[in-house]
């Protein structure tokens, strides 16, 4: 029985853990708007790539987990949100490998992020 459990661990659980990216984090929406699209790209990238929001929208006060593949290796990342009216807001140069939670806010019209 122990051999079966050990084999199960190495065959099923361990590979799943290996695919997690070091940049995985929880994003909290404290912007005051509902997020319709979420883009996260390496700070050195020339484009935003694809929308990574895993829900239809992210209401103000709600959170979502953001997961990366293990191949991603940039040190600094930029985040852009788009609300349901098409307005976009950007936060730049976050070191996601050192962050487990990002709270996005807009204070006095300026994007502000706090980290845990």
C-alpha positions as CSV (number, residue, x, y, z in Angstrom):
1,X,0.0,0.0,0.0
2,X,2.8,2.4,0.8
3,X,4.4,1.7,-2.5
4,X,1.2,2.5,-4.3
5,X,0.8,5.8,-2.5
6,X,4.4,6.7,-3.1
7,X,4.0,5.9,-6.8
8,X,0.8,7.9,-6.9
9,X,2.6,10.9,-5.4
10,X,5.4,10.8,-7.9
11,X,3.1,10.1,-10.9
12,X,0.3,12.5,-10.2
13,X,0.9,15.0,-7.4
14,X,4.6,15.9,-7.9
15,X,4.3,16.7,-11.7
16,X,1.4,19.1,-10.9
17,X,3.6,20.9,-8.4
18,X,6.4,21.1,-10.8
19,X,4.3,23.1,-13.3
20,X,3.5,25.9,-10.9
21,X,5.4,29.1,-11.8
22,X,7.4,31.0,-9.2
23,X,5.3,34.1,-10.1
24,X,1.9,32.7,-9.0
25,X,0.0,35.1,-6.9
26,X,-3.5,36.2,-5.8
27,X,-4.8,39.4,-7.3
28,X,-7.3,41.5,-5.3
29,X,-9.4,44.1,-7.1
30,X,-9.6,47.2,-4.9
31,X,-9.9,49.6,-7.9
32,X,-13.5,50.6,-7.5
33,X,-14.4,49.2,-10.9
34,X,-15.2,45.7,-12.3
35,X,-12.3,44.2,-14.2
36,X,-13.3,42.8,-17.6
37,X,-9.8,41.9,-18.8
38,X,-6.5,41.2,-17.1
39,X,-3.1,41.3,-18.9
40,X,0.2,40.3,-17.3
41,X,3.4,40.6,-19.4
42,X,7.1,40.7,-18.7
43,X,8.2,44.3,-18.2
44,X,10.5,43.8,-21.2
45,X,7.7,42.7,-23.6
46,X,6.5,44.9,-26.4
47,X,2.8,43.8,-26.2
48,X,0.3,42.6,-23.6
49,X,-0.3,39.1,-25.1
50,X,-3.6,37.5,-24.1
51,X,-6.3,38.2,-21.4
52,X,-5.5,35.9,-18.5
53,X,-8.6,36.6,-16.4
54,X,-10.0,33.2,-15.5
55,X,-13.5,34.5,-14.7
56,X,-15.9,36.5,-16.8
57,X,-15.2,39.6,-14.7
58,X,-13.6,40.4,-11.4
59,X,-15.9,42.7,-9.3
60,X,-14.4,45.3,-7.0
61,X,-13.5,43.6,-3.7
62,X,-13.0,40.2,-5.2
63,X,-9.8,38.1,-5.7
64,X,-8.5,35.7,-8.3
65,X,-5.5,33.4,-8.4
66,X,-3.1,34.0,-11.2
67,X,-0.9,31.0,-12.3
68,X,2.1,30.9,-14.5
69,X,3.7,28.0,-16.3
70,X,7.1,27.1,-14.9
71,X,8.8,28.2,-18.2
72,X,8.1,31.9,-17.4
73,X,11.3,33.4,-16.0
74,X,11.1,37.2,-16.2
75,X,12.1,39.1,-13.1
76,X,9.7,42.1,-13.4
77,X,6.2,42.1,-14.7
78,X,3.6,44.7,-15.7
79,X,-0.2,44.4,-15.1
80,X,-2.9,46.0,-17.1
81,X,-6.7,45.9,-16.4
82,X,-9.5,46.9,-18.6
83,X,-12.9,47.8,-17.2
84,X,-16.3,47.1,-18.8
85,X,-16.2,50.5,-20.5
86,X,-12.8,49.8,-22.2
87,X,-10.7,52.0,-19.9
88,X,-7.3,50.6,-19.1
89,X,-5.0,51.1,-16.2
90,X,-1.4,49.9,-15.8
91,X,0.9,48.9,-12.9
92,X,4.6,48.5,-13.8
93,X,7.7,46.5,-12.8
94,X,6.4,44.1,-10.1
95,X,8.8,41.4,-8.9
96,X,6.2,38.6,-8.8
97,X,8.7,36.0,-7.6
98,X,8.7,37.8,-4.2
99,X,5.0,38.5,-4.0
100,X,2.1,36.2,-3.0
101,X,-0.7,38.7,-3.1
102,X,-1.2,41.9,-5.1
103,X,-3.9,44.4,-4.2
104,X,-4.6,46.8,-7.1
105,X,-6.2,50.2,-6.2
106,X,-6.7,53.6,-7.8
107,X,-6.1,56.5,-5.4
108,X,-6.5,60.1,-6.5
109,X,-6.7,58.9,-10.1
110,X,-3.3,57.1,-9.9
111,X,-2.7,53.3,-10.0
112,X,-1.4,52.0,-6.6
113,X,-0.4,48.4,-5.7
114,X,0.3,46.9,-2.3
115,X,2.0,43.6,-1.8
116,X,2.2,40.7,0.6
